[in-house]
Amino acid sequence: MALPATTAIELELKSGWLTIWFNQPDNRNALSVELTTDLMNVLDAVRNDRAVRGITIRGRGGVFCAGADLKAFNSGHKSAGGPSRDAVIEQSKRGAAMFEAVNTMPQVTVAIIEGAAMAGGFGLACCCDVVICEVGAKFAMTETAIGLSPAQISPFVIQKLGYATTRRLMLTAARFDGREAQTLGFADFVGDSVAALEAIELQIRKSVLRCAPGAVADTKALILALPRLDRAQTMQAAAENFAGRMLSEEAREGVASFIEKRKPNWVVEP
């Protein structure tokens, strides 16, 4: 498949795995218009492509993402009249669409965090399925410390950390490192070097590439749907999801491969 042209991010696609590199290190990979537009275009391009089995998001320059592009924010406020309320609302909703896109990707998503993931960058990582952090990486939701609110990242941080922890971290703009991030439940794995982070990611890739891509997509869709359903709806949704899997080509191949003592046809070596 042809990936879209990008300017603020770099792309690597190999053995069914797409790595998205944020590539504006001079701006600490802040969520600029260029970067977020590139990211949305890439995610849209691969969302329905089951040949892309996993996605890793990283940052060039030894930093993951500094959050909102405050330089652009400051410039906008200095312009004549500043932004209108409606313009700010629309901009915020575009940010929400980006977080939602990452959160709902059918593929397994991995964030590898070096340096720092602040504010919106932290929220973006919370949208990923697996978070791998450098031990010395720095984290904070700094919005309240500069007079803002962590509005659009809130549901995804609550989803990752839970209500009470999210409430404390947001209201105090507390800072913490990779070790504490693991204790809090944000970091699934930590490493003390880039090589260690990449070794952990390789094991994640190996695991994912043994799984059926359609089954992964359907399982993730069910996981995301369940919190919004009551018990009766949960039973129905789970039954329909399972029936779709049982009657799928992947299930037939999976059972046949088990009986024949061979690898199913979707297994890829990273």
C-alpha positions in Angstrom: 0.0 0.0 0.0 1.1 3.6 -0.6 1.4 5.7 2.6 0.5 9.4 2.4 3.2 12.0 2.0 4.2 13.6 5.3 6.3 16.6 6.4 6.2 16.5 10.2 6.4 12.8 10.8 8.5 10.0 9.3 7.2 6.5 8.5 8.7 3.1 8.5 6.7 0.1 7.4 8.4 -3.3 7.7 7.0 -6.9 8.2 3.5 -5.6 8.8 4.5 -3.0 11.4 4.3 0.7 11.0 6.5 3.0 13.0 5.4 6.7 13.1 8.2 9.0 14.1 7.2 12.5 15.3 9.9 14.6 13.6 9.8 18.1 14.8 12.5 17.9 17.5 13.2 21.7 17.4 9.6 22.1 18.8 9.9 19.1 21.1 7.5 17.3 18.8 4.6 19.4 19.9 1.2 18.8 18.5 1.5 21.3 15.7 -1.1 21.6 12.9 1.4 20.0 10.6 2.1 17.0 12.9 -1.5 16.3 13.8 -2.6 16.6 10.2 0.1 14.2 9.1 -0.9 11.8 11.9 -4.6 11.8 11.0 -3.8 11.2 7.3 -1.6 8.2 8.1 -4.1 6.7 10.5 -6.9 7.1 8.0 -4.8 5.4 5.3 -4.0 2.3 7.4 -7.1 2.0 9.6 -8.8 -0.7 7.4 -5.6 -2.3 6.1 -5.2 -5.6 8.0 -1.8 -6.1 6.4 -0.7 -3.4 8.9 -0.7 -5.4 12.1 0.7 -2.9 14.6 1.7 0.7 15.0 4.4 2.2 17.1 4.5 6.0 17.8 7.9 7.5 18.8 9.6 10.9 18.8 12.8 12.0 17.2 15.4 14.0 19.1 15.0 12.0 22.3 11.6 13.3 23.2 8.2 11.9 22.6 5.9 14.9 22.6 5.7 18.2 24.5 1.9 18.5 24.2 0.1 21.5 22.6 2.0 23.8 20.3 2.2 26.7 22.8 4.2 28.9 20.4 1.4 28.8 17.9 -1.1 29.4 20.7 0.8 32.4 21.9 1.1 33.8 18.4 -2.6 33.4 17.8 -3.4 35.3 21.0 -1.2 38.2 19.9 -2.9 38.5 16.5 -5.6 41.2 16.1 -8.5 40.3 18.3 -7.2 36.8 19.1 -9.1 33.6 18.3 -12.9 33.6 18.7 -14.6 31.2 21.1 -16.1 29.3 18.2 -12.6 28.9 16.6 -11.2 27.6 19.9 -14.0 25.1 20.2 -13.5 23.8 16.7 -9.7 23.5 17.3 -10.4 21.5 20.5 -12.8 19.2 18.7 -10.1 18.5 16.0 -7.8 17.5 18.8 -10.5 15.2 20.2 -10.8 13.6 16.8 -7.1 12.9 16.7 -7.1 11.3 20.2 -10.2 9.2 19.3 -8.5 8.1 16.1 -5.5 6.7 18.0 -7.7 5.2 20.7 -9.9 3.3 18.2 -7.3 2.0 15.7 -8.0 -1.7 15.0 -4.3 -2.4 15.1 -2.3 -2.8 18.3 -0.7 0.6 19.1 2.5 1.1 21.0 4.0 4.3 22.4 7.7 4.3 23.0 8.5 7.3 25.2 11.9 8.9 25.6 12.6 12.2 27.2 9.1 13.5 28.0 5.4 13.2 27.3 3.7 16.2 28.6 0.0 17.4 28.6 -1.5 16.4 25.2 1.5 14.2 24.5 0.8 12.3 27.7 -2.9 12.0 26.7 -1.9 10.7 23.3 0.1 7.9 24.8 -2.9 7.0 27.0 -4.7 6.3 23.8 -2.3 3.5 22.9 -2.6 -0.2 23.9 0.9 -0.5 25.2 3.2 2.1 26.7 7.0 1.6 27.0 8.8 4.3 28.9 12.4 5.3 29.5 13.1 5.1 33.3 14.1 8.8 33.3 11.3 10.1 31.1 9.3 13.0 32.5 5.5 13.2 32.6 2.9 15.7 33.7 -0.4 17.1 32.7 0.7 20.7 33.1 -2.5 22.4 31.8 -3.7 23.8 35.1 -0.2 25.2 35.9 -0.5 27.5 32.8 -4.2 28.4 33.2 -5.7 25.8 30.9 -7.6 22.5 31.4 -6.7 19.0 30.1 -10.1 18.9 28.4 -10.0 16.6 25.4 -7.4 14.1 26.9 -9.5 13.6 30.1 -11.5 10.6 29.0 -8.5 8.8 27.7 -6.4 9.4 30.8 -9.3 8.2 33.0 -9.5 5.1 30.8 -5.8 4.4 31.3 -5.3 5.5 35.0 -8.7 5.4 36.6 -10.8 8.3 38.0 -9.0 9.0 41.3 -5.5 9.0 40.0 -6.4 11.1 37.0 -8.2 13.6 39.3 -5.1 14.0 41.5 -2.6 14.3 38.6 -4.7 16.8 36.6 -5.6 19.1 39.5 -2.1 19.3 40.9 -0.2 19.2 37.6 2.0 16.7 39.3 5.3 15.6 37.7 6.6 12.0 37.8 9.2 9.9 36.0 9.2 6.5 34.3 9.4 4.4 37.4 6.4 6.2 39.0 4.6 6.0 35.7 4.8 2.2 35.9 3.5 2.3 39.5 0.6 4.5 38.4 -0.4 2.0 35.7 0.6 4.3 32.8 3.8 2.6 31.7 3.3 -1.1 30.9 7.1 -1.6 30.6 10.2 0.5 31.5 13.7 0.4 30.2 16.9 2.2 31.0 18.2 2.7 27.4 16.9 3.0 23.9 18.1 -0.5 23.2 16.1 -1.8 26.2 13.0 0.0 25.0 13.4 -1.5 21.5 14.0 -5.0 22.9 10.7 -4.8 24.8 8.9 -3.5 21.7 10.3 -6.4 19.6 8.8 -8.9 22.1 5.4 -7.0 21.7 5.7 -7.2 18.0 6.4 -11.0 18.1 3.4 -11.6 20.2 1.1 -9.4 18.1 2.3 -10.9 14.8 1.3 -14.4 16.1 -2.3 -13.2 16.5 -5.0 -13.1 13.8 -5.4 -9.4 12.6 -9.1 -9.7 12.3 -9.5 -11.2 15.7 -7.3 -8.4 17.2 -9.5 -5.8 15.5 -12.8 -7.4 16.7 -11.5 -7.9 20.2 -10.3 -4.3 20.5 -13.7 -3.1 19.2 -15.5 -5.1 21.9 -13.2 -3.9 24.6 -13.9 -0.3 23.6 -17.7 -0.9 23.4 -18.2 -2.7 26.7 -17.9 0.3 29.2 -20.9 2.0 27.5 -23.2 -1.1 27.7 -25.5 -2.4 30.3 -25.4 -6.2 31.2 -28.0 -7.3 28.6 -26.3 -5.2 25.9 -22.9 -6.6 27.0 -24.1 -10.2 26.6 -25.6 -9.5 23.1 -22.6 -7.6 21.9 -20.2 -10.3 23.1 -22.3 -13.0 21.5 -22.4 -11.2 18.2 -18.7 -10.5 18.3 -18.0 -14.2 19.1 -20.3 -15.5 16.4 -18.6 -13.3 13.8 -15.2 -14.7 14.9 -16.4 -18.3 14.9 -17.7 -18.0 11.4 -14.7 -16.2 10.0 -12.0 -17.5 7.7 -9.5 -16.8 10.4 -11.2 -19.1 12.8 -11.3 -21.9 10.2 -7.6 -21.4 9.5 -6.7 -21.2 13.2 -8.5 -24.4 14.0 -7.0 -26.2 11.0 -3.5 -25.0 11.8 -3.9 -26.3 15.4 -5.0 -29.7 14.3 -2.3 -29.9 11.6 0.3 -28.7 14.1 1.5 -25.8 11.9 1.6 -22.0 12.2 -1.6 -20.3 10.9 -1.1 -18.3 7.7 -1.1 -14.9 9.4 2.0 -15.4 11.5 4.8 -13.0 10.5 8.3 -12.9 11.9 9.4 -9.4 12.8 
